Structures are given as structure tokens and as C-alpha cells.
Amino acid sequence: MPDGALKALVIDDSPTDQLALSQLLTDKLGFAVETADDGMAGLDRLSSQSFDLVFLDLTMPVMSGVEVLSEIRVWSEPRSYRGSSSPATPIAPP
């Protein structure tokens, strides 16, 4: 990851969509991109790292994007999920 690069997380069960969005964010906008294949994996990443931008597919197996968003919204303190103390990633309302 380049020093000072913004970090993005792409949570999507489609490898094609993950690749396309990751390449766009990396090549055109200079983001450092990580991916997660489902909502649970996305929550795990969000609980342990800070991201500047999160792309979330709404229809996924295991845990839908809507369920992920609901889980994030119940975090009472910034990054209180699983005891992490990192600052929270802002979430825009749908």
C-alpha cells in the first residue's frame, strides 16, 4: 500500500464485481483496496481495521448488506465491535 493512500473495503460476493471495483479504485483513484466475500468477513475486517470508504453489496449470502449495515449501526461507541478502539468509518444513510 502506498504511504498515505486512502483505504477502501469492497464487500461483495461477486469476484467479477470485486475485481472491477478494486481496479477502478486502485488504478484511477489511488486507493489501497481490500475485499471481503460476504458480510461476516466484511464485519471482521471493519472490526480490526479502519477504512476511508466501504462499498457494500446489499444482496449476499451468509449476511446481506442490509444486515451488515444494521450491525454496524448498533455499535454504541466508535469501533466498539469486538472491543476494537479504532475510529469508526462513517456510514451514509441509504
N, CA, C and O atoms as a MOPAC input file, in Angstrom:
PM7 MOZYME 1SCF
protein

 N      0.84900 1    -1.17500 1     0.00000 1
 C      0.00000 1     0.00000 1     0.00000 1
 C      0.89300 1     1.23500 1     0.00000 1
 O      1.80600 1     1.34900 1     0.81700 1
 N      0.62300 1     2.15900 1    -0.92200 1
 C      1.40900 1     3.39500 1    -0.93700 1
 C      1.20000 1     4.19000 1     0.34700 1
 O      0.09400 1     4.22900 1     0.88800 1
 N      2.27700 1     4.83000 1     0.83800 1
 C      2.15100 1     5.65500 1     2.03700 1
 C      1.11500 1     6.74000 1     1.81800 1
 O      1.12600 1     7.41700 1     0.79000 1
 N      0.22200 1     6.90900 1     2.77500 1
 C     -0.77800 1     7.95600 1     2.69900 1
 C     -1.96200 1     7.64900 1     1.81200 1
 O     -2.84700 1     8.49200 1     1.67000 1
 N     -2.01300 1     6.46400 1     1.20500 1
 C     -3.14400 1     6.11700 1     0.34000 1
 C     -4.39600 1     5.92400 1     1.18400 1
 O     -4.33800 1     5.39000 1     2.29200 1
 N     -5.51900 1     6.36300 1     0.65100 1
 C     -6.79200 1     6.10300 1     1.29800 1
 C     -7.09700 1     4.61500 1     1.18700 1
 O     -6.71300 1     3.96500 1     0.21400 1
 N     -7.79300 1     4.07700 1     2.19600 1
 C     -8.10800 1     2.65200 1     2.21800 1
 C     -9.58800 1     2.43900 1     1.94500 1
 O    -10.44400 1     3.12000 1     2.51000 1
 N     -9.87600 1     1.47800 1     1.06800 1
 C    -11.25600 1     1.12300 1     0.74900 1
 C    -11.46300 1    -0.36400 1     1.00400 1
 O    -10.55400 1    -1.17400 1     0.82300 1
 N    -12.67400 1    -0.70800 1     1.42600 1
 C    -13.07600 1    -2.09900 1     1.60200 1
 C    -14.24400 1    -2.36500 1     0.66900 1
 O    -15.24300 1    -1.64600 1     0.69700 1
 N    -14.11900 1    -3.39800 1    -0.15900 1
 C    -15.18800 1    -3.81200 1    -1.06200 1
 C    -15.75700 1    -5.11500 1    -0.51600 1
 O    -15.07000 1    -6.13600 1    -0.49000 1
 N    -17.02000 1    -5.07900 1    -0.07900 1
 C    -17.69000 1    -6.26600 1     0.45100 1
 C    -18.70100 1    -6.70600 1    -0.60000 1
 O    -19.73500 1    -6.06300 1    -0.78500 1
 N    -18.40000 1    -7.80500 1    -1.28800 1
 C    -19.23600 1    -8.26400 1    -2.39900 1
 C    -18.95400 1    -9.73700 1    -2.64100 1
 O    -17.80000 1   -10.16400 1    -2.60100 1
 N    -19.99800 1   -10.51700 1    -2.89000 1
 C    -19.82200 1   -11.94400 1    -3.13100 1
 C    -19.46000 1   -12.26400 1    -4.57900 1
 O    -19.16600 1   -13.41700 1    -4.89300 1
 N    -19.47300 1   -11.28500 1    -5.45200 1
 C    -19.13800 1   -11.49000 1    -6.85800 1
 C    -17.66200 1   -11.17200 1    -7.10300 1
 O    -17.24900 1   -10.02000 1    -6.97800 1
 N    -16.86400 1   -12.18900 1    -7.45200 1
 C    -15.45000 1   -11.92600 1    -7.74100 1
 C    -15.26500 1   -10.93500 1    -8.89200 1
 O    -14.32600 1   -10.13800 1    -8.88500 1
 N    -16.15300 1   -10.98500 1    -9.87000 1
 C    -16.07200 1   -10.06300 1   -11.00800 1
 C    -16.27900 1    -8.62500 1   -10.56000 1
 O    -15.53400 1    -7.73100 1   -10.96200 1
 N    -17.29100 1    -8.40200 1    -9.72400 1
 C    -17.55700 1    -7.05000 1    -9.22800 1
 C    -16.43800 1    -6.57300 1    -8.30500 1
 O    -16.04100 1    -5.40800 1    -8.35200 1
 N    -15.93300 1    -7.47800 1    -7.46700 1
 C    -14.80600 1    -7.12500 1    -6.59300 1
 C    -13.61200 1    -6.65500 1    -7.41500 1
 O    -13.01100 1    -5.62200 1    -7.12100 1
 N    -13.27800 1    -7.42000 1    -8.44100 1
 C    -12.11700 1    -7.10000 1    -9.26800 1
 C    -12.29900 1    -5.77700 1   -10.00300 1
 O    -11.39900 1    -4.93800 1   -10.01600 1
 N    -13.47200 1    -5.59600 1   -10.61600 1
 C    -13.72200 1    -4.36500 1   -11.37900 1
 C    -13.64500 1    -3.13500 1   -10.47900 1
 O    -12.99400 1    -2.14900 1   -10.82600 1
 N    -14.30500 1    -3.19100 1    -9.33000 1
 C    -14.31000 1    -2.04800 1    -8.42400 1
 C    -12.92700 1    -1.82200 1    -7.81400 1
 O    -12.48900 1    -0.68100 1    -7.66800 1
 N    -12.24900 1    -2.89800 1    -7.46300 1
 C    -10.89700 1    -2.77500 1    -6.90100 1
 C     -9.94000 1    -2.13500 1    -7.89500 1
 O     -9.15400 1    -1.26100 1    -7.52900 1
 N    -10.00200 1    -2.56700 1    -9.15000 1
 C     -9.12500 1    -1.99000 1   -10.17200 1
 C     -9.42600 1    -0.51600 1   -10.40000 1
 O     -8.50700 1     0.29000 1   -10.53800 1
 N    -10.69800 1    -0.15900 1   -10.44000 1
 C    -11.07900 1     1.24200 1   -10.61400 1
 C    -10.54600 1     2.09100 1    -9.46500 1
 O     -9.93200 1     3.13500 1    -9.68500 1
 N    -10.78500 1     1.63600 1    -8.24500 1
 C    -10.34600 1     2.39500 1    -7.07200 1
 C     -8.82700 1     2.50500 1    -6.99500 1
 O     -8.29600 1     3.54400 1    -6.60400 1
 N     -8.13900 1     1.44800 1    -7.36100 1
 C     -6.67700 1     1.44100 1    -7.30000 1
 C     -6.05600 1     2.23200 1    -8.44700 1
 O     -5.25000 1     3.13600 1    -8.23000 1
 N     -6.44100 1     1.88000 1    -9.66400 1
 C     -5.80200 1     2.47000 1   -10.84800 1
 C     -6.18100 1     3.92700 1   -11.08300 1
 O     -5.32500 1     4.74100 1   -11.43000 1
 N     -7.43400 1     4.25600 1   -10.90100 1
 C     -7.90400 1     5.61100 1   -11.22100 1
 C     -7.85600 1     6.56900 1   -10.04000 1
 O     -7.65500 1     7.77000 1   -10.21900 1
 N     -8.04100 1     6.03800 1    -8.82600 1
 C     -8.15400 1     6.92100 1    -7.66400 1
 C     -7.04300 1     6.73000 1    -6.63400 1
 O     -6.96600 1     7.49300 1    -5.67000 1
 N     -6.19000 1     5.73600 1    -6.81400 1
 C     -5.05200 1     5.54900 1    -5.92500 1
 C     -5.35500 1     4.94800 1    -4.56600 1
 O     -4.53400 1     5.04800 1    -3.65400 1
 N     -6.51600 1     4.32800 1    -4.40900 1
 C     -6.87100 1     3.70000 1    -3.13600 1
 C     -6.08700 1     2.40600 1    -2.92600 1
 O     -5.71500 1     1.73200 1    -3.88600 1
 N     -5.84500 1     2.07600 1    -1.68500 1
 C     -5.40200 1     0.74400 1    -1.29200 1
 C     -6.68400 1    -0.02300 1    -0.97700 1
 O     -7.45500 1     0.39400 1    -0.11300 1
 N     -6.91700 1    -1.13100 1    -1.66500 1
 C     -8.20700 1    -1.82000 1    -1.58300 1
 C     -8.05400 1    -3.20500 1    -0.97100 1
 O     -7.13700 1    -3.95600 1    -1.30300 1
 N     -8.97800 1    -3.52100 1    -0.06800 1
 C     -9.11800 1    -4.87100 1     0.46100 1
 C    -10.52100 1    -5.33400 1     0.12300 1
 O    -11.42200 1    -4.52200 1    -0.08500 1
 N    -10.70300 1    -6.66300 1     0.06800 1
 C    -12.01400 1    -7.20500 1    -0.27000 1
 C    -12.46500 1    -8.21100 1     0.77900 1
 O    -11.65800 1    -8.78600 1     1.50900 1
 N    -13.77700 1    -8.40400 1     0.83200 1
 C    -14.38900 1    -9.43200 1     1.66600 1
 C    -15.49600 1   -10.07400 1     0.83800 1
 O    -16.22700 1    -9.38600 1     0.12700 1
 N    -15.61600 1   -11.40600 1     0.93500 1
 C    -16.55300 1   -12.15100 1     0.10200 1
 C    -17.98000 1   -12.19800 1     0.62600 1
 O    -18.89000 1   -12.58100 1    -0.10900 1
 N    -18.19300 1   -11.82200 1     1.86800 1
 C    -19.54300 1   -11.81600 1     2.42600 1
 C    -19.59900 1   -10.85200 1     3.60800 1
 O    -18.58300 1   -10.30000 1     4.03000 1
 N    -20.80100 1   -10.66400 1     4.12800 1
 C    -20.99400 1    -9.69700 1     5.19900 1
 C    -20.22900 1   -10.01000 1     6.47100 1
 O    -19.69800 1    -9.10500 1     7.11400 1
 N    -20.16800 1   -11.28200 1     6.84300 1
 C    -19.43600 1   -11.64700 1     8.06100 1
 C    -17.94900 1   -11.32800 1     7.92000 1
 O    -17.33300 1   -10.78900 1     8.84000 1
 N    -17.38600 1   -11.65900 1     6.77500 1
 C    -15.96900 1   -11.34800 1     6.54000 1
 C    -15.75600 1    -9.83800 1     6.52800 1
 O    -14.73600 1    -9.34400 1     7.00800 1
 N    -16.72400 1    -9.11000 1     5.97900 1
 C    -16.63600 1    -7.65200 1     5.97300 1
 C    -16.65300 1    -7.07300 1     7.37700 1
 O    -15.87500 1    -6.17100 1     7.69000 1
 N    -17.54000 1    -7.59000 1     8.22700 1
 C    -17.58700 1    -7.12300 1     9.61700 1
 C    -16.27900 1    -7.43000 1    10.34300 1
 O    -15.80000 1    -6.62200 1    11.13800 1
 N    -15.70800 1    -8.59400 1    10.06900 1
 C    -14.41900 1    -8.93300 1    10.68400 1
 C    -13.35200 1    -7.91100 1    10.30200 1
 O    -12.58000 1    -7.46600 1    11.15200 1
 N    -13.31200 1    -7.54000 1     9.02400 1
 C    -12.32800 1    -6.54900 1     8.57500 1
 C    -12.60200 1    -5.19300 1     9.21400 1
 O    -11.67800 1    -4.51600 1     9.66700 1
 N    -13.87300 1    -4.79900 1     9.25000 1
 C    -14.22700 1    -3.49600 1     9.82300 1
 C    -13.93400 1    -3.42900 1    11.31600 1
 O    -13.66900 1    -2.35400 1    11.85400 1
 N    -13.98300 1    -4.57200 1    11.98100 1
 C    -13.73700 1    -4.56700 1    13.42500 1
 C    -12.25300 1    -4.48200 1    13.76300 1
 O    -11.88700 1    -4.16000 1    14.89300 1
 N    -11.40400 1    -4.77000 1    12.78800 1
 C     -9.97500 1    -4.79700 1    13.08500 1
 C     -9.15800 1    -3.72900 1    12.36100 1
 O     -7.98200 1    -3.53600 1    12.66800 1
 N     -9.77200 1    -3.03600 1    11.40400 1
 C     -9.05200 1    -2.03500 1    10.62400 1
 C     -9.93800 1    -0.82400 1    10.38200 1
 O    -11.16200 1    -0.90000 1    10.49200 1
 N     -9.31200 1     0.28100 1    10.05400 1
 C    -10.04200 1     1.49100 1     9.67200 1
 C    -10.00800 1     1.62900 1     8.15800 1
 O     -8.99000 1     1.36400 1     7.52000 1
 N    -11.13300 1     2.04900 1     7.59400 1
 C    -11.23800 1     2.27800 1     6.15700 1
 C    -11.81600 1     3.66400 1     5.92200 1
 O    -12.62900 1     4.15500 1     6.70500 1
 N    -11.38500 1     4.28100 1     4.83700 1
 C    -11.90000 1     5.59000 1     4.45800 1
 C    -13.18100 1     5.47500 1     3.65000 1
 O    -13.98000 1     6.41000 1     3.60900 1
 N    -13.37700 1     4.32900 1     3.00900 1
 C    -14.51800 1     4.12700 1     2.12400 1
 C    -14.88500 1     2.65200 1     2.12600 1
 O    -14.00700 1     1.79100 1     2.06700 1
 N    -16.19100 1     2.35500 1     2.19500 1
 C    -16.66300 1     0.97200 1     2.15200 1
 C    -17.74300 1     0.85800 1     1.08800 1
 O    -18.71400 1     1.61500 1     1.09000 1
 N    -17.56500 1    -0.09500 1     0.18000 1
 C    -18.60000 1    -0.44500 1    -0.78900 1
 C    -19.22600 1    -1.73900 1    -0.31800 1
 O    -18.52100 1    -2.70500 1    -0.02400 1
 N    -20.55600 1    -1.76400 1    -0.24400 1
 C    -21.27000 1    -2.88300 1     0.35700 1
 C    -22.37900 1    -3.35000 1    -0.57400 1
 O    -23.31200 1    -2.60000 1    -0.86100 1
 N    -22.27800 1    -4.59600 1    -1.04900 1
 C    -23.33500 1    -5.21100 1    -1.84800 1
 C    -24.50900 1    -5.51400 1    -0.91200 1
 O    -24.30700 1    -6.04400 1     0.18100 1
 N    -25.71000 1    -5.18900 1    -1.32700 1
 C    -26.86600 1    -5.40000 1    -0.45900 1
 C    -27.37300 1    -6.83000 1    -0.47900 1
 O    -27.96900 1    -7.27700 1     0.50100 1
 N    -27.15500 1    -7.56800 1    -1.57400 1
 C    -27.66800 1    -8.93600 1    -1.67800 1
 C    -26.51000 1    -9.92700 1    -1.72400 1
 O    -25.90600 1   -10.15200 1    -2.77200 1
 N    -26.21400 1   -10.51500 1    -0.56300 1
 C    -25.13700 1   -11.50100 1    -0.45100 1
 C    -25.61600 1   -12.66000 1     0.40800 1
 O    -26.50000 1   -12.49100 1     1.24800 1
 N    -25.03000 1   -13.84900 1     0.19700 1
 C    -25.32400 1   -14.96100 1     1.10600 1
 C    -24.59900 1   -14.75300 1     2.43900 1
 O    -23.79600 1   -13.83000 1     2.57500 1
 N    -24.87600 1   -15.58300 1     3.38500 1
 C    -24.30000 1   -15.56800 1     4.73400 1
 C    -24.85700 1   -14.39800 1     5.53600 1
 O    -25.52800 1   -14.61000 1     6.54500 1
 N    -24.59200 1   -13.17700 1     5.10800 1
 C    -25.11900 1   -11.98100 1     5.77100 1
 C    -25.27600 1   -10.91300 1     4.70300 1
 O    -24.30800 1   -10.53300 1     4.04500 1
 N    -26.50000 1   -10.43200 1     4.53400 1
 C    -26.76400 1    -9.43200 1     3.49500 1
 C    -26.14900 1    -8.08400 1     3.86200 1
 O    -25.78800 1    -7.84000 1     5.01300 1
 N    -26.04100 1    -7.23100 1     2.87200 1
 C    -25.53400 1    -5.89100 1     3.11500 1
 C    -26.40200 1    -5.11200 1     4.08800 1
 O    -25.89800 1    -4.32000 1     4.88400 1
 N    -27.70700 1    -5.33900 1     4.02300 1
 C    -28.62900 1    -4.67200 1     4.94900 1
 C    -28.34900 1    -5.13400 1     6.37900 1
 O    -28.36100 1    -4.32500 1     7.30800 1
 N    -28.09700 1    -6.43000 1     6.55600 1
 C    -27.77000 1    -6.94800 1     7.89000 1
 C    -26.43000 1    -6.39700 1     8.38600 1
 O    -26.27700 1    -6.08500 1     9.56700 1
 N    -25.47400 1    -6.28400 1     7.48300 1
 C    -24.17400 1    -5.70700 1     7.85100 1
 C    -24.36100 1    -4.27100 1     8.32500 1
 O    -23.83400 1    -3.87600 1     9.36500 1
 N    -25.10800 1    -3.50400 1     7.55900 1
 C    -25.35000 1    -2.11100 1     7.91500 1
 C    -26.06800 1    -2.00100 1     9.25700 1
 O    -25.74000 1    -1.13400 1    10.06700 1
 N    -27.04300 1    -2.87200 1     9.49600 1
 C    -27.74800 1    -2.87700 1    10.78500 1
 C    -26.79700 1    -3.18500 1    11.93200 1
 O    -26.87300 1    -2.56200 1    12.99000 1
 N    -25.90500 1    -4.14000 1    11.72700 1
 C    -24.92800 1    -4.49800 1    12.76500 1
 C    -23.99100 1    -3.33200 1    13.05900 1
 O    -23.69000 1    -3.04900 1    14.21800 1
 N    -23.53900 1    -2.66900 1    12.02600 1
 C    -22.63600 1    -1.53100 1    12.21400 1
 C    -23.33800 1    -0.42100 1    12.99000 1
 O    -22.73800 1     0.22200 1    13.85100 1
 N    -24.59500 1    -0.20800 1    12.68200 1
 C    -25.33700 1     0.88400 1    13.33000 1
 C    -25.59800 1     0.64200 1    14.80900 1
 O    -25.86100 1     1.59500 1    15.54300 1
 N    -25.53500 1    -0.60300 1    15.27000 1
 C    -25.76200 1    -0.85700 1    16.69400 1
 C    -24.50100 1    -0.66600 1    17.52500 1
 O    -24.55900 1    -0.69800 1    18.75400 1
 N    -23.38500 1    -0.47300 1    16.88200 1
 C    -22.16400 1    -0.19800 1    17.63300 1
 C    -22.37400 1     1.10200 1    18.39700 1
 O    -22.51100 1     2.16600 1    17.79300 1
 N    -22.40000 1     1.01700 1    19.72100 1
 C    -22.73700 1     2.19100 1    20.52600 1
 C    -21.60700 1     3.21400 1    20.58600 1
 O    -21.87100 1     4.41600 1    20.62200 1
 N    -20.39100 1     2.77500 1    20.59500 1
 C    -19.23300 1     3.66100 1    20.60700 1
 C    -18.47100 1     3.42000 1    19.30900 1
 O    -18.57200 1     2.34000 1    18.72700 1
 N    -17.71400 1     4.40700 1    18.85200 1
 C    -16.90500 1     4.16600 1    17.65400 1
 C    -16.03300 1     2.92400 1    17.81500 1
 O    -15.24300 1     2.80800 1    18.75200 1
 N    -16.20200 1     2.00700 1    16.87800 1
 C    -15.40600 1     0.78400 1    16.83200 1
 C    -15.53900 1    -0.06600 1    18.09100 1
 O    -14.57100 1    -0.70900 1    18.49700 1
 N    -16.71100 1    -0.08300 1    18.71600 1
 C    -16.87700 1    -0.89900 1    19.90800 1
 C    -17.09100 1    -2.36900 1    19.56200 1
 O    -17.07700 1    -3.21600 1    20.45500 1
 N    -17.28700 1    -2.68500 1    18.29200 1
 C    -17.48600 1    -4.06100 1    17.87300 1
 C    -16.24600 1    -4.88800 1    18.19800 1
 O    -15.14600 1    -4.57100 1    17.74400 1
 N    -16.42200 1    -5.92500 1    18.96900 1
 C    -15.34700 1    -6.82800 1    19.37300 1
 C    -14.21500 1    -6.12900 1    20.11300 1
 O    -13.07500 1    -6.59300 1    20.08700 1
 N    -14.51800 1    -5.03200 1    20.76000 1
 C    -13.53700 1    -4.39600 1    21.62200 1
 C    -12.49100 1    -3.55300 1    20.94100 1
 O    -11.56200 1    -3.08800 1    21.60100 1
 N    -12.60600 1    -3.33800 1    19.64900 1
 C    -11.61000 1    -2.52500 1    18.95600 1
 C    -11.76700 1    -1.07100 1    19.35700 1
 O    -12.87800 1    -0.61800 1    19.63500 1
 N    -10.66800 1    -0.33900 1    19.38800 1
 C    -10.73100 1     1.07500 1    19.75500 1
 C    -10.41500 1     1.98700 1    18.57900 1
 O    -10.20900 1     3.18500 1    18.77300 1
 N    -10.37100 1     1.44600 1    17.35700 1
 C    -10.09300 1     2.26100 1    16.17300 1
 C    -11.26800 1     3.18100 1    15.88400 1
 O    -12.39900 1     2.85000 1    16.24000 1
 N    -11.03500 1     4.33500 1    15.24500 1
 C    -12.14300 1     5.21800 1    14.90900 1
 C    -13.07800 1     4.57300 1    13.89200 1
 O    -12.64000 1     3.79500 1    13.04400 1
 N    -14.34200 1     4.89100 1    13.97800 1
 C    -15.34900 1     4.29300 1    13.09800 1
 C    -15.29700 1     4.87900 1    11.69700 1
 O    -14.92500 1     6.03700 1    11.50900 1
 N    -15.67400 1     4.06900 1    10.71700 1
 C    -15.82000 1     4.52500 1     9.34300 1
 C    -17.20800 1     5.13000 1     9.20400 1
 O    -18.19000 1     4.45600 1     9.51500 1
 N    -17.33000 1     6.38300 1     8.74700 1
 C    -18.65300 1     6.98500 1     8.60500 1
 C    -19.51400 1     6.21000 1     7.61400 1
 O    -19.01100 1     5.67900 1     6.62300 1
 N    -20.81100 1     6.15100 1     7.88800 1
 C    -21.74200 1     5.45400 1     7.01200 1
 C    -22.84700 1     6.41300 1     6.62200 1
 O    -23.49900 1     7.00900 1     7.47900 1
 N    -23.05300 1     6.55800 1     5.32300 1
 C    -24.11800 1     7.42500 1     4.82600 1
 C    -25.42900 1     6.65500 1     4.86400 1
 O    -25.45600 1     5.48000 1     4.49900 1
 N    -26.51700 1     7.28700 1     5.29700 1
 C    -27.80500 1     6.60200 1     5.32700 1
 C    -28.27000 1     6.28300 1     3.91200 1
 O    -27.97100 1     7.02300 1     2.97400 1
 N    -29.01200 1     5.16400 1     3.75600 1
 C    -29.49900 1     4.79600 1     2.42300 1
 C    -30.52400 1     5.77500 1     1.90000 1
 O    -31.03100 1     5.60500 1     0.79100 1

